[in-house]
Amino acid sequence: MSVDPTTLPYRPCVGVTLFNRDGLVFVARRIDTEMEAWQMPQGGIDEGEDPAVTALRELEEEIGTNKAEIIAESSGWLTYDLPPELVGKVWKGRYRGQTQKWFAMRFLGEDNDINLETAHPEFCAWRWERLERLPNLIVPFKRKLYQDIVSEFAHLAKPQP
């Protein structure tokens, strides 16, 4: 029996666009897909949790550090739908996709502060990348979302003094 996605809610989440001093963005390759899919850190908001707090928590859970400061946030919530073959299979079948509040952060640490060997690893590799390249690195069903993030945070993609 297939699930009608229109009857399911969106999962509330945050996403982090982490800029280094050179104006490049952190991306990491997921360990749970055969496709070479690179993405930025993101994760679910716990009941009653402030999205900014969630963003810093997710950063530490996914990349082993929260040495960052929030420098901007998306003007609204960005949403994507799962492709039909994933609806009912991920997130215990409870959601049709995600609605996300995105935060731009400046990384305050050093590269060796980043550690993907976390309690629950999600990534197998990482690198710094140009912001405008991100939509070409993400899974296709998130491409429009990443294009919106690029538009929203493009003014921040520059080296810091």
C-alpha positions in Angstrom: 0.0 0.0 0.0 1.5 3.4 -1.0 1.4 6.5 1.2 -0.4 9.6 0.0 2.3 12.2 0.7 -0.3 15.1 0.8 -1.6 13.6 4.1 1.8 13.8 5.8 3.3 16.9 7.5 6.8 18.3 6.8 9.5 17.6 9.3 10.7 20.8 11.0 14.5 21.1 10.6 17.4 23.5 10.5 20.3 23.7 8.0 23.7 25.2 8.4 25.7 27.0 5.7 29.1 27.1 7.4 31.6 29.6 5.8 35.3 29.5 6.5 37.6 32.6 6.5 38.1 32.2 2.7 34.3 32.5 2.0 34.0 28.8 1.1 31.3 26.5 2.5 31.5 23.2 4.3 30.1 20.2 2.5 30.2 16.6 3.4 29.5 13.3 1.6 26.8 11.1 3.2 27.7 7.6 4.2 24.2 6.2 3.6 23.9 6.6 -0.2 25.7 5.0 -3.1 25.3 8.3 -5.1 28.1 10.8 -4.5 25.8 13.2 -2.6 27.4 16.1 -0.8 25.4 18.3 1.5 25.6 20.8 4.3 24.8 19.9 8.0 21.1 19.8 8.8 18.8 18.1 11.3 15.5 18.0 13.1 14.3 20.5 15.7 13.4 18.8 19.0 10.1 19.7 20.6 10.3 23.2 22.0 13.9 23.8 20.8 14.9 27.1 19.4 16.1 26.8 15.8 19.3 28.6 16.4 20.1 26.3 19.3 19.3 23.3 17.1 21.7 24.6 14.4 24.6 24.7 16.8 23.7 21.3 18.3 23.4 19.7 14.8 26.8 21.2 13.8 28.5 19.5 16.8 26.6 16.2 16.3 27.4 16.0 12.6 30.9 17.5 12.3 32.3 17.3 15.8 32.5 21.0 16.5 30.3 24.0 17.1 33.1 26.6 16.8 30.9 28.9 14.8 28.9 32.1 15.1 25.5 32.8 13.5 25.9 35.6 11.0 22.5 35.4 9.2 19.4 33.3 8.9 17.0 32.6 6.0 14.2 35.1 5.7 11.7 32.3 5.8 11.3 28.5 5.9 12.5 26.5 2.9 10.7 23.3 2.0 11.4 20.2 -0.1 9.4 17.1 -0.8 10.8 13.6 -0.8 10.7 11.7 -4.1 7.8 9.2 -4.2 10.1 6.2 -3.8 11.3 7.5 -0.4 7.9 8.7 1.1 6.8 6.3 3.8 10.4 4.9 4.1 12.6 7.5 5.7 11.9 9.2 9.1 9.7 6.2 10.0 7.3 7.2 7.3 6.0 10.2 9.3 6.9 13.0 6.9 6.5 14.0 3.3 9.7 16.2 3.3 11.3 18.9 5.4 10.6 22.5 6.2 13.9 24.1 7.2 15.2 27.3 8.7 18.7 27.9 7.4 21.5 29.6 9.3 24.7 31.1 7.8 27.6 30.7 10.2 31.2 31.8 10.3 33.5 28.9 11.3 35.8 30.1 14.1 37.9 27.0 14.5 40.6 25.3 12.5 40.1 22.5 10.0 41.5 20.0 12.5 38.5 20.9 14.8 36.2 19.1 12.3 35.8 15.5 13.2 33.3 13.3 11.2 33.8 10.4 13.6 31.0 11.4 15.8 28.7 9.3 18.0 26.4 8.7 15.1 28.4 9.3 11.9 26.5 10.7 8.9 29.4 11.6 6.6 32.5 9.9 5.3 34.4 12.9 3.7 34.3 16.7 3.8 35.7 19.7 2.0 35.4 23.4 1.6 33.5 24.4 -1.6 32.3 27.5 -3.5 28.8 28.4 -2.6 27.5 28.6 -6.1 28.6 25.0 -6.8 26.4 23.5 -4.1 23.2 22.9 -6.1 25.2 20.6 -8.5 26.5 18.5 -5.6 23.3 17.8 -3.8 20.8 15.0 -4.5 18.4 16.2 -7.3 15.3 16.5 -5.1 17.0 19.1 -2.9 18.5 21.1 -5.8 15.9 23.9 -5.8 16.3 24.3 -2.0 20.0 24.7 -2.4 19.6 27.2 -5.2 17.4 29.2 -2.8 20.1 29.0 -0.1 22.8 30.2 -2.6 20.6 33.2 -3.5 19.9 34.0 0.1 23.5 33.8 1.4 25.5 34.8 -1.8 26.5 38.1 -0.2 28.4 36.2 2.6 30.6 34.1 0.3 33.7 36.3 0.4 37.0 36.1 2.2 37.2 37.7 5.7 40.0 40.1 6.6 
